[in-house]
Amino acid sequence: MFPSPAPARSAKRPGRLWLTIAATIALIAILPIGGLILEASKGSAGLWGHLFATILPVALLDTVILLAGVGVITAVVGTTTAWLVTAYDFPGRHALEWMLLLPLAVPTYIVAYAYLDILHPIGPVQDAVRWLLGYESPRQFRLPDVRSKAGCILLLGIVLYPYVYIPTRAMFLTQSGNLVDAARTLGTSRRAVFWRVALPLARPAVAVGISLALMETLNDIGAAEFLGVRTITVSIYTTWITRSDLSGASQIALALLLIVVAIVAVERWARRKQRYSIDVRRMRSFQPRRVSLGKGIMLFLGGLLPVILGFAAPALYLLIEAAKRYRFAGISSRIIDEAVNTLVIATLATTATVILGLLAAYATRLRPGQRSSWLLRCSIMGYAAPGTVVAIGVLIVLGGLDQLIDRAALSLFGVSTGLLLMGSGAAVIYALIVRFLAISAGSIEAGLSRISLSLDHASRSLGQSTAGTLRYVHLPLSKAAISAAALLVFVDCVKELPATLLLRPLNVETFATHLYGEAARGTYEEASIAALAIVLIGILPAMLLSRIGRIR
């Protein structure tokens, strides 16, 4: 029941204020990109020619090879596993449906961190192989080094395949069983149905999944650096931190942003003519085929392999190493401080991101049209930009703002404020907002779209303002969507490495930055507890997605 309404206000266009709010949010989101372009236009004090001649060709080649390899692996593994759990009925299929999501819980840099120790020449895997083959030392026999482009491609592929698995499985589940029956009556085998019917219909979902996996690959900095692959993202980091050349780093960041735009453009071009429709009145749901027990066990083990490689093996390693570290020295105060820092930063960033996402989505609902649509697109464009690119843009914007505040304080009060924003952690929170506003706005917009407009009209006819309608109608009905958005944003904030690594205040460590530092020094056991904590937190969205994804 609504509270007593305020006197009705005469407003011809009640959504105009909300459109202004949406424009402000869009400006907040695109300011870092504008700052990046401005800094890149200044030149790089003669170092750009050196970068172009010596660093960029290698970085560009490594990046292209990495993207191609990861794209192939994620497409093959994600599509195959999606078809496996959709088309066949075997023991353990329902468990495998959600287990295949678990690699999403492990950030790429943690997988690289774990496998560097697991596959070390004197690690457990190579020791076991030498024992089986009768060798006694690494000098006699050793496996290929995981520190290579091939190792990086494989590790990123087995972690990022769920980006293809999730939309492709959803597409398979929504395909009509009538199409499969028609193909079978024409003499098409079960295997040919996949290649001739199911896969062509699922191409849009596969393309979207691959593009998301490739953008995550471009965002990665830890795994590539740990495994010795000099990608463009790593080159940005070294140019900024090692060479102290912010303009050069900005120029490389713009080149990386162009690659992201090209990936999105190619993905949309690849499915530009693909339009499918199904008569829902005559549609029969897709029915999996029951297989024999022996074949079912083989299918289950085959589907379980990417789960073992992408989640179980690194998680078990972290659990063992964390137990060793705890028995040896307990939980250090550093870990407790890092936990507090991680939770505070993630909570503040999540709160701000969800509020801004709610305002942007609600403004689009109130004022639907091309203008609000473009404003929403500008608000969410930060998700396509890698964390390193966003971090540089935020540094330029807030660094310039810090200088303005400092000059004003000196002229008015004779007091220097120093790095007020950069030194307080505001830069990290701003970067996280820009990076993950798309998750918040997209999830909440989807939740609002399920609420009938008749409820808006009823609320307004009872004298409620647009803000009152949001408070008393949309918020209660969108709690599930808002909660899901908050959970996904919070976990991504905890896992985010590039932006946190580059913008955190001095002497402030989070789980992610602590893990990066220990892995760079080779002291893996020191960071095992922090890495395990990130994995445990990362399991939460996988559980949420498994519940949402159960379409029966």
PyMOL commands that set and color helices and strands:
alter all, ss='L'
color gray80, all
select helices_A, chain A and resi 16-40+47-87+93-99+102-105+108-118+124-133+149-160+162-174+177-185+190-219+222-226+232-241+246-270+293-329+333-366+370-383+387-413+426-449+453-461+466-477+479-495+498-503+511-521+524-548
alter helices_A, ss='H'
color red, helices_A
select strands_A, chain A and resi 88-89+289-290
alter strands_A, ss='S'
color yellow, strands_A
deselect
rebuild
show_as cartoon
